[in-house]
Amino acid sequence: MTVDWSALGVVSGVSLAVVLGLVVLFATGLRAWSARESGGSVAAATALAVGCFGACAALVLFGIHLIVAR
Amino acid sequence: MDASLLVIVVVFTALAFDFTNGFHDTANSMATSIATGALKPRTAVAISAVLNLVGALLSVEVAKTISGGVVDDARITPAVVFGGLVGAIVWNLVTWYAGLPSSSSHALFGGLIGATWISSGADAVHFAKVLDKVVVPAVVAPLVAGVVALLATYLTYRLSRRTSERVKDRGFKVGQIASAALMSLAHGTNDAQKTMGIITLTLITAGTLAPGSAPPLWVVLSAAVAIALGTYLGGWRITHTLGKGLTTIEAPQGFAAQTSAATVIMASSHLGFALSTTHVASGGIMGSGLGRQVDGVRWGVAGRMALAWVFTLPAAGLVGALAGKVASLGTVGVVAVALVGVAVSVVVWLLSRREPVRPEHVVDEIAAQAQTREVAA
């Protein structure tokens, strides 16, 4: 009876990194989006928000690409 | 019974199982979105159906796990697979009627293992493979999803403290829809595979395919369509338990919970772990409940669910063993098993018709709960 712990480790590690990355990007994006309304540089805030949302989408698409490519 | 006729019967039974799986599991991907009002129930279910279809076409790793080595394909016949399948379907329908989010996947493994064990002996079941690819992931994956969801929820709330309420509300509802979509895709990559695996296994046992073959295209396509149809037509009853019964869900939390569960499932699918998507989704919801507030999980409900999880494999195994034994007796046995399976399905369907839970009811229930909370506050 051998259990492939390393594969399980990979699943756990990758999931943790990807999810935390997505969550931080998305929350930061929303934070920047709401900063547009509370004064300060609208252009900078918009750019940051769009960048964050774009990065989220790219991360998800890259993940799906990895699954399909095999 | 003519072998090719039996193969056809098994293929249709497997597709029926796939259909009930979609029926059973709509809740996993869409419960949180429906509960927070991010999506209307009908829209949610339609999106979920399409993405299940797409997900089913993405990967065949899990199918290969099932067709290539959980049981000894040289020592079982299509009749045994048939018995195992009927066992799984019966268990699935009964837990569906009771509103328990038990695992379709574990029902399938239980049924298959039970039927193989009783008809060909314990050594025809490859327990090492079962342990590595099914049992250990079954325990580990929901825990991983729970821990990841806990951290993700905590971070989400922490980072959005200074986000305006309006942006937070709308933004996380959109985020939640995206994560629900991912969850449906993930469900397709793991659960539709199980049917593909079973059909491929049947074709191998019948000598139509060589051992170790990947699922043929028609198998992949038909399994994908069956799960999508089942998803579209299914699941209000369980959405009921999972959406509000377990823990009260807010949009940011639903977003964190589902992103976690979907990621864990897709990573696992890629490595061929045949997970229970139900368990992983529940693990994610519970973890996010804890991440939001320490007393955010109703442990009584969670305990009852865990109990149903533990029982699924052996219970479906018993039913599968019985059905597999009878089915392997010959034509009369196969017909008897088929009749019992159909009878149970009809009875459950008739019982469920007496008190139908429709999408409208799910929404009403949530509105009523919200009102109750306002009264209490």
Interface residues (C-beta under 8 A of the other chain):
Chain A: M1 T2 V3 D4 A7 L8 V10 V11 S12 V14 S15 L16 V18 V19 L20 L22 V23 V24 F26 A27 T28 G29 L30 R31 W33 S34 E37 S38 V60 G63 I64 L66 I67 V68 R70
Chain B: L58 S59 E61 F127 A128 L131 D132 V136 P137 V140 A141 V144 A145 V147 V148 A149 L151 A152 L155 T156 L159 S160 R162 T163 S164 R166 V167 K168 G171 F172 G175 A178 L182 L185 T189 F255 A256 T259 S260 T263 V264 M266 A267 S268 S269 H270 L271 F273
